[in-house]
Amino acid sequence: MMTDKRRLSNALKERNYAIFGLLGPLAAFFFIVISIFLSPWFSWWNNALSDLGHSVNSEVAPLFNFGLLLSGFFTILYSLVSFRNHAKYTSCILVLVGLTLQLVATFNEVYGSLHVQVSVLFFVALFFASVSYVIEKKSVLAFAALIIGLASWILYGMDIYRSGIAVPEMISLMVTSIWVMLSALRIYVSKSTT
């Protein structure tokens, strides 16, 4: 009898923490959109998303960086408590995604090359999270995210299209967020029927 109670308690905990898999990406996008809206100088043709977080040059830096910190925190919670039971190896990489996202906010553009390094690490971790999820769960959606995200960076790097680096950043964030949020939704729905 006690094991049934414990199982139900764990299922409810996992279900409740799955919400953070939705909140993580949504928080990031909410704060990015608000920051762009409040920054008439921002241009998709000339800027990086991190320009919004420059603590000296951007009036919305506290808002933008708080959003990245919060998003990273939610992603880490989701990965450690709920997602790890769904995709053990990918959840470890998703923890790294959350941590590096927080590093991007902490070491904003004021830190120069350190910011570039943690930003690259974040996008590399994002890439490997998709690779891992494709391998671990045979996810077609994660595979599509991987191809679209990678293509956006390759085409940008080859000057096939003209834009600021914010464009491939946003594309890779959006496509990866789709499979992360869908995984959270699946966990939430499946645990509600337990």
Secondary structure, DSSP 8 states (H G I E B T S, - for coil): -HHHHHHHHHHHHHHHHHHHHHHHHHHHHHHHHHHHHT-TT--TTT--GGGGG-TTT-TTHHHHHHHHHHHHHHHHHIIIIIGGGT-HHHHHHHHHHHHHHHHHHHT-GGGTHHHHHHHHHHHHHHHHHHHHHHHHH--HHHHHHHHHHHHHHHHHHTTSS---THHHHHHHHHHHHHHHHHHHHHHHHHHHT-
